[in-house]
Amino acid sequence: MAQYGNKRSPDSESLVNRSQRLLTVMKNRRSVRSFSERPIPEEVIECCVSIAASAPSGANQQPWSFVVVRDPDMKKQIREKAEAVEKAFYTKKATQKWRSTLQSLKTGHTKPFIEQAPYLICIFVQGYSIGKKGERSPHYYASRSVGIATGFLISSLHQLGISTLPYTPAPMTFIRDLLHRPKNERPYMMLAVGYQDDEYVPPPLEKKKREEYLTIV
Ligand code: IYR
């Protein structure tokens, strides 16, 4: 049978070493809220989206669409709508508890990264498919599947040295309208994608210790 894992040559370093090295690489990832204008070839983005689309999905229904926005005018329109939503969030909708949880991230209603980042990947979940006669077929475990694909995307970009910010203004229905997506698609997440601004310093944060999240029985 064909081998579907990653082959390694017999003389390469041990599996344990390789897993630890990969952990170091992945732990080094941080969300970035300020991007450089340094360009990234479109082929790289296309390739990483194909990596995302190779993810496992419920019944292999592949319930995702990716819209890569690089047009400055579209980015501007998205930013305007997103900032209006965020203004309502920060001034009215967010509970005091939510606001204080976010304080250390120093986020606010202005979202310059939407226009700064060379690409804004808008990810949609197809809750169902529409047949030739307009009949609907459900997609099983659709959002879980899109979550896995989004993880593949973030991970592949990171391994290429490209930063991302997962961004989810709430509500984000405006993105479906702006991008003229069909009615079986709902916005899942936006991903600002680019090289990080060299001056950017992410807020300090700690990850949980292994014993806090891992149980082996
Ligand atoms: N969407 C808002 C608020 C926000 C919410 C969470 I949860 C975050 O981890 C970060 C921000 C914003 O982007 O500012």
py3Dmol code that shows the C-alpha trace and the ligand (Angstrom):
import py3Dmol

protein = """\
ATOM      1  CA  MET A   1       0.000   0.000   0.000  1.00  0.00           C
ATOM      2  CA  ALA A   2       1.151   3.531  -0.652  1.00  0.00           C
ATOM      3  CA  GLN A   3       2.546   5.326   2.366  1.00  0.00           C
ATOM      4  CA  TYR A   4       0.396   8.298   3.373  1.00  0.00           C
ATOM      5  CA  GLY A   5       2.585   9.599   6.165  1.00  0.00           C
ATOM      6  CA  ASN A   6       5.800  11.516   5.789  1.00  0.00           C
ATOM      7  CA  LYS A   7       8.673   9.237   4.772  1.00  0.00           C
ATOM      8  CA  ARG A   8      12.043   9.659   6.387  1.00  0.00           C
ATOM      9  CA  SER A   9      15.371   8.197   5.474  1.00  0.00           C
ATOM     10  CA  PRO A  10      16.849   5.660   7.953  1.00  0.00           C
ATOM     11  CA  ASP A  11      19.779   7.906   8.847  1.00  0.00           C
ATOM     12  CA  SER A  12      17.701  10.963   9.667  1.00  0.00           C
ATOM     13  CA  GLU A  13      17.273  12.183  13.237  1.00  0.00           C
ATOM     14  CA  SER A  14      14.961  10.383  15.602  1.00  0.00           C
ATOM     15  CA  LEU A  15      11.227  10.802  15.568  1.00  0.00           C
ATOM     16  CA  VAL A  16      11.356  12.217  19.092  1.00  0.00           C
ATOM     17  CA  ASN A  17      13.888  14.868  18.037  1.00  0.00           C
ATOM     18  CA  ARG A  18      11.889  15.799  14.987  1.00  0.00           C
ATOM     19  CA  SER A  19       8.680  16.160  17.006  1.00  0.00           C
ATOM     20  CA  GLN A  20      10.450  18.412  19.506  1.00  0.00           C
ATOM     21  CA  ARG A  21      11.883  20.538  16.744  1.00  0.00           C
ATOM     22  CA  LEU A  22       8.446  20.919  15.190  1.00  0.00           C
ATOM     23  CA  LEU A  23       7.039  21.877  18.597  1.00  0.00           C
ATOM     24  CA  THR A  24       9.633  24.637  18.860  1.00  0.00           C
ATOM     25  CA  VAL A  25       8.717  25.914  15.404  1.00  0.00           C
ATOM     26  CA  MET A  26       4.979  25.877  16.114  1.00  0.00           C
ATOM     27  CA  LYS A  27       5.280  27.386  19.605  1.00  0.00           C
ATOM     28  CA  ASN A  28       7.079  30.284  18.044  1.00  0.00           C
ATOM     29  CA  ARG A  29       3.925  31.312  16.196  1.00  0.00           C
ATOM     30  CA  ARG A  30       2.165  34.450  17.380  1.00  0.00           C
ATOM     31  CA  SER A  31      -0.785  36.322  15.997  1.00  0.00           C
ATOM     32  CA  VAL A  32       0.399  39.554  14.487  1.00  0.00           C
ATOM     33  CA  ARG A  33      -1.659  42.754  14.398  1.00  0.00           C
ATOM     34  CA  SER A  34       0.705  44.853  12.320  1.00  0.00           C
ATOM     35  CA  PHE A  35       2.011  43.848   8.917  1.00  0.00           C
ATOM     36  CA  SER A  36       4.785  44.948   6.581  1.00  0.00           C
ATOM     37  CA  GLU A  37       3.943  45.779   2.996  1.00  0.00           C
ATOM     38  CA  ARG A  38       6.573  43.315   1.749  1.00  0.00           C
ATOM     39  CA  PRO A  39       4.858  41.380  -1.019  1.00  0.00           C
ATOM     40  CA  ILE A  40       4.223  37.645  -1.080  1.00  0.00           C
ATOM     41  CA  PRO A  41       3.793  35.847  -4.411  1.00  0.00           C
ATOM     42  CA  GLU A  42       0.230  34.829  -5.122  1.00  0.00           C
ATOM     43  CA  GLU A  43       1.396  31.277  -5.935  1.00  0.00           C
ATOM     44  CA  VAL A  44       2.462  30.855  -2.305  1.00  0.00           C
ATOM     45  CA  ILE A  45      -0.994  31.803  -1.077  1.00  0.00           C
ATOM     46  CA  GLU A  46      -2.627  29.523  -3.650  1.00  0.00           C
ATOM     47  CA  CYS A  47      -0.400  26.664  -2.551  1.00  0.00           C
ATOM     48  CA  CYS A  48      -1.204  27.169   1.155  1.00  0.00           C
ATOM     49  CA  VAL A  49      -4.932  27.339   0.383  1.00  0.00           C
ATOM     50  CA  SER A  50      -4.555  24.009  -1.440  1.00  0.00           C
ATOM     51  CA  ILE A  51      -2.867  22.608   1.671  1.00  0.00           C
ATOM     52  CA  ALA A  52      -5.906  23.815   3.649  1.00  0.00           C
ATOM     53  CA  ALA A  53      -8.249  22.201   1.117  1.00  0.00           C
ATOM     54  CA  SER A  54      -6.428  18.879   1.535  1.00  0.00           C
ATOM     55  CA  ALA A  55      -7.712  18.679   5.128  1.00  0.00           C
ATOM     56  CA  PRO A  56      -9.959  15.854   6.256  1.00  0.00           C
ATOM     57  CA  SER A  57     -13.652  16.726   6.350  1.00  0.00           C
ATOM     58  CA  GLY A  58     -16.907  15.071   7.358  1.00  0.00           C
ATOM     59  CA  ALA A  59     -17.826  12.525   4.627  1.00  0.00           C
ATOM     60  CA  ASN A  60     -15.126  14.201   2.494  1.00  0.00           C
ATOM     61  CA  GLN A  61     -17.652  16.898   1.639  1.00  0.00           C
ATOM     62  CA  GLN A  62     -14.974  19.618   1.739  1.00  0.00           C
ATOM     63  CA  PRO A  63     -17.458  22.228   2.962  1.00  0.00           C
ATOM     64  CA  TRP A  64     -15.238  25.284   2.500  1.00  0.00           C
ATOM     65  CA  SER A  65     -14.575  28.232   0.216  1.00  0.00           C
ATOM     66  CA  PHE A  66     -11.653  30.602   0.408  1.00  0.00           C
ATOM     67  CA  VAL A  67     -11.763  34.094  -1.030  1.00  0.00           C
ATOM     68  CA  VAL A  68      -8.345  35.714  -1.210  1.00  0.00           C
ATOM     69  CA  VAL A  69      -8.748  39.491  -1.127  1.00  0.00           C
ATOM     70  CA  ARG A  70      -5.814  41.527  -2.378  1.00  0.00           C
ATOM     71  CA  ASP A  71      -7.711  44.329  -4.098  1.00  0.00           C
ATOM     72  CA  PRO A  72      -7.071  47.552  -2.093  1.00  0.00           C
ATOM     73  CA  ASP A  73     -10.557  48.889  -2.741  1.00  0.00           C
ATOM     74  CA  MET A  74     -12.221  45.702  -1.474  1.00  0.00           C
ATOM     75  CA  LYS A  75      -9.933  45.700   1.578  1.00  0.00           C
ATOM     76  CA  LYS A  76     -10.986  49.293   2.272  1.00  0.00           C
ATOM     77  CA  GLN A  77     -14.665  48.398   2.091  1.00  0.00           C
ATOM     78  CA  ILE A  78     -14.133  45.417   4.386  1.00  0.00           C
ATOM     79  CA  ARG A  79     -12.234  47.582   6.856  1.00  0.00           C
ATOM     80  CA  GLU A  80     -15.008  50.188   6.949  1.00  0.00           C
ATOM     81  CA  LYS A  81     -17.698  47.601   7.681  1.00  0.00           C
ATOM     82  CA  ALA A  82     -15.515  45.717  10.161  1.00  0.00           C
ATOM     83  CA  GLU A  83     -14.678  48.875  12.101  1.00  0.00           C
ATOM     84  CA  ALA A  84     -18.370  49.801  12.323  1.00  0.00           C
ATOM     85  CA  VAL A  85     -19.089  46.351  13.791  1.00  0.00           C
ATOM     86  CA  GLU A  86     -16.135  46.644  16.183  1.00  0.00           C
ATOM     87  CA  LYS A  87     -17.198  50.099  17.337  1.00  0.00           C
ATOM     88  CA  ALA A  88     -20.558  48.673  18.398  1.00  0.00           C
ATOM     89  CA  PHE A  89     -18.744  45.773  20.067  1.00  0.00           C
ATOM     90  CA  TYR A  90     -16.330  47.870  22.092  1.00  0.00           C
ATOM     91  CA  THR A  91     -18.807  50.617  23.046  1.00  0.00           C
ATOM     92  CA  LYS A  92     -22.016  48.603  23.578  1.00  0.00           C
ATOM     93  CA  LYS A  93     -22.094  44.878  23.005  1.00  0.00           C
ATOM     94  CA  ALA A  94     -19.069  43.510  24.834  1.00  0.00           C
ATOM     95  CA  THR A  95     -19.678  42.625  28.448  1.00  0.00           C
ATOM     96  CA  GLN A  96     -17.365  44.164  31.056  1.00  0.00           C
ATOM     97  CA  LYS A  97     -15.915  40.709  31.625  1.00  0.00           C
ATOM     98  CA  TRP A  98     -15.136  40.238  27.909  1.00  0.00           C
ATOM     99  CA  ARG A  99     -13.581  43.687  27.704  1.00  0.00           C
ATOM    100  CA  SER A 100     -11.309  43.053  30.657  1.00  0.00           C
ATOM    101  CA  THR A 101     -10.301  39.639  29.222  1.00  0.00           C
ATOM    102  CA  LEU A 102      -9.193  41.398  26.031  1.00  0.00           C
ATOM    103  CA  GLN A 103      -7.345  44.223  27.769  1.00  0.00           C
ATOM    104  CA  SER A 104      -3.922  42.575  27.698  1.00  0.00           C
ATOM    105  CA  LEU A 105      -4.238  42.116  23.908  1.00  0.00           C
ATOM    106  CA  LYS A 106      -4.596  45.889  23.512  1.00  0.00           C
ATOM    107  CA  THR A 107      -7.158  45.488  20.754  1.00  0.00           C
ATOM    108  CA  GLY A 108      -9.583  48.254  19.831  1.00  0.00           C
ATOM    109  CA  HIS A 109     -12.092  49.122  17.166  1.00  0.00           C
ATOM    110  CA  THR A 110      -9.560  50.334  14.576  1.00  0.00           C
ATOM    111  CA  LYS A 111      -8.314  47.571  12.293  1.00  0.00           C
ATOM    112  CA  PRO A 112      -5.479  48.891  10.106  1.00  0.00           C
ATOM    113  CA  PHE A 113      -4.178  45.355   9.494  1.00  0.00           C
ATOM    114  CA  ILE A 114      -7.110  44.738   7.145  1.00  0.00           C
ATOM    115  CA  GLU A 115      -5.582  47.166   4.649  1.00  0.00           C
ATOM    116  CA  GLN A 116      -1.921  46.631   5.601  1.00  0.00           C
ATOM    117  CA  ALA A 117      -1.704  42.900   5.114  1.00  0.00           C
ATOM    118  CA  PRO A 118      -1.082  41.982   1.475  1.00  0.00           C
ATOM    119  CA  TYR A 119      -3.824  39.332   1.652  1.00  0.00           C
ATOM    120  CA  LEU A 120      -7.022  38.890   3.552  1.00  0.00           C
ATOM    121  CA  ILE A 121      -8.241  35.318   3.220  1.00  0.00           C
ATOM    122  CA  CYS A 122     -11.971  35.086   3.865  1.00  0.00           C
ATOM    123  CA  ILE A 123     -13.012  31.576   4.830  1.00  0.00           C
ATOM    124  CA  PHE A 124     -16.587  30.364   4.415  1.00  0.00           C
ATOM    125  CA  VAL A 125     -18.469  27.292   5.656  1.00  0.00           C
ATOM    126  CA  GLN A 126     -20.868  25.670   3.242  1.00  0.00           C
ATOM    127  CA  GLY A 127     -23.590  24.458   5.585  1.00  0.00           C
ATOM    128  CA  TYR A 128     -25.165  22.505   2.715  1.00  0.00           C
ATOM    129  CA  SER A 129     -24.775  22.061  -1.016  1.00  0.00           C
ATOM    130  CA  ILE A 130     -27.330  23.025  -3.618  1.00  0.00           C
ATOM    131  CA  GLY A 131     -28.096  20.482  -6.360  1.00  0.00           C
ATOM    132  CA  LYS A 132     -29.033  21.147  -9.996  1.00  0.00           C
ATOM    133  CA  LYS A 133     -32.738  21.395  -9.166  1.00  0.00           C
ATOM    134  CA  GLY A 134     -32.089  23.614  -6.170  1.00  0.00           C
ATOM    135  CA  GLU A 135     -32.337  20.746  -3.669  1.00  0.00           C
ATOM    136  CA  ARG A 136     -30.276  21.034  -0.499  1.00  0.00           C
ATOM    137  CA  SER A 137     -27.993  18.301   0.824  1.00  0.00           C
ATOM    138  CA  PRO A 138     -26.643  18.743   4.325  1.00  0.00           C
ATOM    139  CA  HIS A 139     -22.923  18.902   5.035  1.00  0.00           C
ATOM    140  CA  TYR A 140     -21.941  16.903   8.070  1.00  0.00           C
ATOM    141  CA  TYR A 141     -19.639  18.365  10.732  1.00  0.00           C
ATOM    142  CA  ALA A 142     -19.152  21.375   8.471  1.00  0.00           C
ATOM    143  CA  SER A 143     -17.693  23.881  10.938  1.00  0.00           C
ATOM    144  CA  ARG A 144     -15.419  21.321  12.553  1.00  0.00           C
ATOM    145  CA  SER A 145     -14.084  20.468   9.091  1.00  0.00           C
ATOM    146  CA  VAL A 146     -13.464  24.121   8.236  1.00  0.00           C
ATOM    147  CA  GLY A 147     -11.713  24.541  11.588  1.00  0.00           C
ATOM    148  CA  ILE A 148      -9.281  21.759  10.650  1.00  0.00           C
ATOM    149  CA  ALA A 149      -8.672  23.321   7.220  1.00  0.00           C
ATOM    150  CA  THR A 150      -8.058  26.719   8.811  1.00  0.00           C
ATOM    151  CA  GLY A 151      -5.508  25.119  11.132  1.00  0.00           C
ATOM    152  CA  PHE A 152      -3.721  23.600   8.133  1.00  0.00           C
ATOM    153  CA  LEU A 153      -3.655  27.054   6.515  1.00  0.00           C
ATOM    154  CA  ILE A 154      -2.280  28.883   9.559  1.00  0.00           C
ATOM    155  CA  SER A 155       0.296  26.164  10.146  1.00  0.00           C
ATOM    156  CA  SER A 156       1.546  26.039   6.561  1.00  0.00           C
ATOM    157  CA  LEU A 157       1.889  29.829   6.348  1.00  0.00           C
ATOM    158  CA  HIS A 158       3.736  29.894   9.673  1.00  0.00           C
ATOM    159  CA  GLN A 159       6.181  27.204   8.525  1.00  0.00           C
ATOM    160  CA  LEU A 160       6.986  29.463   5.567  1.00  0.00           C
ATOM    161  CA  GLY A 161       7.685  32.406   7.896  1.00  0.00           C
ATOM    162  CA  ILE A 162       4.424  34.175   7.052  1.00  0.00           C
ATOM    163  CA  SER A 163       2.320  35.681   9.827  1.00  0.00           C
ATOM    164  CA  THR A 164      -1.427  35.494  10.249  1.00  0.00           C
ATOM    165  CA  LEU A 165      -4.130  37.051  12.334  1.00  0.00           C
ATOM    166  CA  PRO A 166      -7.348  35.063  12.692  1.00  0.00           C
ATOM    167  CA  TYR A 167     -10.024  37.750  12.748  1.00  0.00           C
ATOM    168  CA  THR A 168     -13.733  37.365  13.463  1.00  0.00           C
ATOM    169  CA  PRO A 169     -15.761  40.554  13.799  1.00  0.00           C
ATOM    170  CA  ALA A 170     -19.224  39.683  15.109  1.00  0.00           C
ATOM    171  CA  PRO A 171     -21.508  39.695  13.259  1.00  0.00           C
ATOM    172  CA  MET A 172     -19.527  39.164  10.055  1.00  0.00           C
ATOM    173  CA  THR A 173     -22.411  38.631   7.637  1.00  0.00           C
ATOM    174  CA  PHE A 174     -21.286  41.795   5.822  1.00  0.00           C
ATOM    175  CA  ILE A 175     -18.422  39.852   4.294  1.00  0.00           C
ATOM    176  CA  ARG A 176     -20.810  37.484   2.539  1.00  0.00           C
ATOM    177  CA  ASP A 177     -22.628  40.467   1.004  1.00  0.00           C
ATOM    178  CA  LEU A 178     -19.464  42.363   0.014  1.00  0.00           C
ATOM    179  CA  LEU A 179     -18.004  39.281  -1.664  1.00  0.00           C
ATOM    180  CA  HIS A 180     -21.339  38.172  -3.204  1.00  0.00           C
ATOM    181  CA  ARG A 181     -21.163  34.675  -1.738  1.00  0.00           C
ATOM    182  CA  PRO A 182     -24.039  32.220  -2.283  1.00  0.00           C
ATOM    183  CA  LYS A 183     -26.632  31.678   0.435  1.00  0.00           C
ATOM    184  CA  ASN A 184     -25.311  28.261   1.484  1.00  0.00           C
ATOM    185  CA  GLU A 185     -22.074  29.905   2.663  1.00  0.00           C
ATOM    186  CA  ARG A 186     -21.567  31.616   5.975  1.00  0.00           C
ATOM    187  CA  PRO A 187     -18.440  33.501   6.975  1.00  0.00           C
ATOM    188  CA  TYR A 188     -16.229  31.459   9.280  1.00  0.00           C
ATOM    189  CA  MET A 189     -13.119  33.554   9.746  1.00  0.00           C
ATOM    190  CA  MET A 190     -10.903  36.105   8.065  1.00  0.00           C
ATOM    191  CA  LEU A 191      -7.174  35.602   8.074  1.00  0.00           C
ATOM    192  CA  ALA A 192      -4.936  38.622   7.606  1.00  0.00           C
ATOM    193  CA  VAL A 193      -1.793  37.263   5.946  1.00  0.00           C
ATOM    194  CA  GLY A 194       1.616  38.845   5.439  1.00  0.00           C
ATOM    195  CA  TYR A 195       5.086  39.379   6.816  1.00  0.00           C
ATOM    196  CA  GLN A 196       5.048  40.913  10.243  1.00  0.00           C
ATOM    197  CA  ASP A 197       5.950  44.545  10.694  1.00  0.00           C
ATOM    198  CA  ASP A 198       9.496  44.394  12.101  1.00  0.00           C
ATOM    199  CA  GLU A 199       8.573  46.903  14.809  1.00  0.00           C
ATOM    200  CA  TYR A 200       5.648  44.842  16.047  1.00  0.00           C
ATOM    201  CA  VAL A 201       5.938  43.411  19.536  1.00  0.00           C
ATOM    202  CA  PRO A 202       3.147  41.010  20.414  1.00  0.00           C
ATOM    203  CA  PRO A 203       1.677  41.217  23.922  1.00  0.00           C
ATOM    204  CA  PRO A 204       3.232  38.759  26.368  1.00  0.00           C
ATOM    205  CA  LEU A 205       1.269  35.569  26.875  1.00  0.00           C
ATOM    206  CA  GLU A 206       1.780  32.144  28.309  1.00  0.00           C
ATOM    207  CA  LYS A 207       0.644  28.801  27.021  1.00  0.00           C
ATOM    208  CA  LYS A 208      -0.692  26.189  29.416  1.00  0.00           C
ATOM    209  CA  LYS A 209       1.709  23.579  30.719  1.00  0.00           C
ATOM    210  CA  ARG A 210       1.429  20.102  29.262  1.00  0.00           C
ATOM    211  CA  GLU A 211       0.005  18.596  32.443  1.00  0.00           C
ATOM    212  CA  GLU A 212      -2.845  21.111  32.301  1.00  0.00           C
ATOM    213  CA  TYR A 213      -4.147  19.964  28.920  1.00  0.00           C
ATOM    214  CA  LEU A 214      -2.855  16.448  28.364  1.00  0.00           C
ATOM    215  CA  THR A 215      -4.129  13.309  30.058  1.00  0.00           C
ATOM    216  CA  ILE A 216      -2.901   9.897  29.001  1.00  0.00           C
ATOM    217  CA  VAL A 217      -4.834   6.947  30.346  1.00  0.00           C
TER     218      VAL A 217
END
"""
ligand_1 = """\
14
IYR
N -13.376 40.943 17.317
C -12.837 41.912 18.267
C -12.749 41.410 19.661
C -11.822 40.290 19.948
C -12.313 39.121 20.470
C -11.486 38.101 20.819
I -12.275 36.438 21.675
C -10.097 38.213 20.603
O -9.263 37.159 20.938
C -9.582 39.380 20.097
C -10.458 40.405 19.774
C -11.480 42.444 17.744
O -10.887 41.828 16.854
O -11.021 43.452 18.240
"""
view = py3Dmol.view(width=600, height=400)
view.addModel(protein, "pdb")
view.setStyle({"model": 0}, {"cartoon": {"style": "trace"}})
view.addModel(ligand_1, "xyz")
view.setStyle({"model": 1}, {"stick": {}})
view.zoomTo()
view.show()
